[in-house]
Amino acid sequence: MFHASPQTKGKIAHKTIDTKKASNKADELVSLPVYSERYHLMGKIDIYNKKKKKLIERKYQLKQIFQGQIYQLWAQMFCLQEMGYEVESLAFYEISSNKMIPIELPTEEETKAFSSFIYAFQNFCPSDDFTVNPNKCRHCVYCNLCDKTENDNVYT
C-alpha cells in the first residue's frame, strides 16, 4: 500500500496512541474503541481524561481545521456519551507544536447538521451525481484511482 508523506507522519505520530504508550495516567483512557448505535458509527478515541471529562484527538500538524476533523471529534464524543461517559470539553492536540486547541461542543443546530451529514454519507451512492472538489482530490492519495476526477494528487 502507498502512503503519502502526511499519512506516514500521522502513522508515526499515532504509534504511541495505538500501542497505548501516550499516557500512563490512571485518569486517562487511551485508544479506547467506541461505538454509537444511534449514528451506526464505530472508531477509536485517542485520549479521554476522565477527571476533566475531556476528549482529545491528536494530530501531527494542523495548519487548518476542517469540518470533517471536527465531525470526527464530535462522532467520538457522541459514541463516548452513548457509552455512559460525560464529555464536557473537546480539543485537538497538535503534536508538532505541543499545542492544545480547544473545540466548542456542538450546538443543537450543529448536532442536526452532523446527523444529516452522517445520514447522507451512509446513504451515498457512487453512481449518483455529486460535486467534485478539485482541491480535496489533489490531496487524496486515491484520486489517481478515481473515475470522478482527472486531477493527479500532489504526492505523485
N, C-alpha and C positions, 0 to 999 in steps of 0.2 A: 504494500500500500504506500502511496505517496503522501507525504506530509509537507505542507508549506512551512516556511520559516515561523510564522506566528503560531501554527499548530505545534511545532516542535518545542518552541519556548513554553507554550501552555502546558504541554505534556510534562515537561521538566518541572515547571512550577507546581503542577498538580501532584507530583510524585509524593510529596510529604503528606498531602491530604489522603491520597489513595492508600498509602501504607500506614495511615493513622499516626504519623510522627510529627504532625504540625503542632500538636499541643498535647501535653500530658497533665493538664489541669483537670481536676476532678469535676469541676462545674462546666466543662466544655465537651459537647458531643462532636465528634469528628467523623466525616464520611458516613453519615447515617442514611441508609436507604429510606425513602419517603414515598407515600402513596396518597392519592386523592381519589376517593370513589366518586365524589361529585363531578370532578373535571376529567376523570379517567386518565390521570397522569401518574407517572412514577419517575423517580430520579434519585439523586443523592445530594444531600446538602454538604457544604464544606465544613462550616463551623456553626454550632448553636451554643451560645453561652446561656446556660440555664439560670444563673444568678441574675444576669442583666436582661434576660429574655430577648436576646439579640441574635439575629441571624446574619451571618457574614458569608458573602461569596467572594472568593479570592480570584483575582485576575492578575496576570503578569503585568500588563500595561493597559491603561485606559486613557487614550487620547480624547475619546468622546464616548459618552454612554448612550447606547442605542435603546430604543423602546423594547427590542427583543431581549436585551440583557435585563432590563427592569422586569419584564414579564417572567423571565427565568427566576428572578429573586422572589417575585410575588407568588409564582407557582410553588416554589419551595415553601414559602410561608403558609399558603393555603393547605398544603399537604401536612405540614407540621401541626397546624391548628386542628385539622381533622383528626390527627393522631393524638390530640389532647395536650399539646404544648402551647403555652402562651407566647406570643411574639409581640413585643412592644416596640422594637426598633429593628431597622434593616441597614445594612451597609455593604459596600464593596470595599475590599482591601486590595490596594494596588501594591503588589509585591516589589516592583522595580523602584518605587519611590518610598516604600514603607509608609503609605498614607491610607488612612481610613476615610472613606467617602460616604457620608450618611445619605440614605434614600428615604423619602417620605413613605409612610404606609399608604396604601391606595384608598382613595375616597370611594364613596358608593358608586359614583359615575365611572370612575376608573375601573372598579371591580366589574361593572357591567360591560365596559369596553373589553376588558380582559376575557370575560366569559364569552362574549361574541367572537373574539379572535380565536379562542380555543375551539369553539363550535365550528367556525369556518375552516380552521386548519384540519380538524378531524373529519370534515366532510368535503375536503378538497378533492377535485377530480382532475388529474393531469390533462385530460383531453378537453377540458373547458378552457375558454379564452381567459387569459389573465395578463396583467400588465407586467412586463419585464423591466426591472430596474437595472440599467446598464452598469451603474456603479457597484451594486451588490454583485452582479455577475462577474465583473472584473476581479473581485476579491473572493470569489467562490472557487475552491480548489476543484470542484466538479464541473465547472462551466464548459470545459472542453468536451465533456461527455453529454452535454445538454442539447436537446433539439430545439430549445426555445430562444437561443441566442447565437449570434455569430462572433461574439467577443471572445478573445483569449484572456485568460486570467493574468494577473500581474506576476505570477510566480513561475511562468513558463520561460 
